[in-house]
Structures are given as structure tokens and as C-alpha cells.
């Protein structure tokens, strides 16, 4: 018996705004210096929300968004800001943990 497999698509599992925020937060934590990983994560969220809607809200073309937010894309920071704003995602600054500085506590 053959087993049929299909490629994992994170966008299929991003149903609520909370799902999308938690997913993006996890991707940011895992990405390290991999900017393409973050762009791809935003692309997954944009597809889950509806790429046409995100394109309208950013003023960017749908195909341009697909390309910029793909694994091989290299979006400008301006594009990232437009997309995060359209998705309702805010970016926050915080201190990173290092050997000489423990991770900050929140609360």
C-alpha cells in the first residue's frame, strides 16, 4: 500500500489572530540571523489571512508579495513594515539573553 504525503503548509493551521501571533513569535525566536525564515513566516501568515487582502492594504502587487515573502525572497524593511502593519502584527524590542546577561523577565 502506498502512503500519500503532501508538503506541510503552515498557513493551513493559522486560523485565528492568536495562532498567527504565536506562530510569528515562535519563528522570530527560532530564526536567529535567518531573515529569509522571517520573510517566509510572514508569507505564511499573509496567505492564511488572504494574500489579495494584504496586497490591497499594503499597496503592493500580489505577485510581488508572493515573491518577497517566499524562501528565496529578500524583502526590504519597508515591505516588512507594510506587511506586518497590514497583518496587525507589531514588532517589539527587547534584550537578548547572553552568557553575561540572563534573559529578562517580563511582568
N, C-alpha and C positions, 0 to 999 in steps of 0.2 A: 504494500500500500504506500503510495506517495503522499508525503506531507507537503501541503502548500504553505509557503511562507510569504509574507509580504513585508516590505520595509516599514520600520517603525516611523510613525508620523506624530510627533508631539502635539501638533496643532489639533489633532482629533480629540485630545484629552483635556484641552484647555477650555472648559465650559463656562466658568464664572470669572469675574474680575479678580476674585481672591485666588483662584487657580493660576491666573496669569501673573499676578504679582509674586506669588510664592515661587513659581517656575522661574521668573526672571531673577529673583533674589538668589535662588539656588545656582542659576547659571553664572551670575556675577561672582558668586563665591568660588565656583569651580574654574572659571575662565583663566585666572592668572593673567598673563600678558597676551592672551589669545583674543585679539579684537574681532577676528572673524567668528569666533564662537559666540560672542555677544551679538554681533550683527545677525547671525543665523537664529539666535534665540528671539530677537525682535521680529525677525521674519516669520517665525512660527506663531508668535502672538498675533502679528498682523493678519496672517492667514486665518487664524481662529476667529478674529474679530470681523474679518471681511476685508480683503486687500483693496477692493474697489472703494470702500468707505474710507479707509486710511489714505488712499491716494487722493480722494477728494479733499479730505481735511488737511493734508499736507501741501496740496498743490503740486504734487509730483505725479508723474505718469505711473500707471500700474506696472508696466513692464520694467520701468526704471527701478521701482521699489523691489520687484522680484529679484532683479539683478543685484542691486545694492545690498539686499538683506539675505543673500544666499551664502553658501560656504565659501564661494570664490569672490564674493563682493568685497568692496573696500569703500564703504560709505564715508562721506565727510562727516565731521562732527555736527555740522549744521543739519544734515539729514537725520542723524541720530536724534538730535534735539526735537526736530519736527515730528519724527515718528513717535518718540516717547510722549510728547505732548498730545498727539492725536490718539494715542492708546490710553491716555490718562495715567501714565506712569511718571513718577517723579524720581529724579536722581538725587541721592543724598551723599554727603561727605561724612567720613568717619575715620578714626585712626585704625591702622592695621596693627595686628599683633606682631611683635618681633622678639627675638631672644632677650633683648634688654628691656622690652616693654610688653607687659602682658596685655591680652585683649581687653579692651574697655568693657565695662559692664553698663548695661542700659537699664535705666529705671531709677 
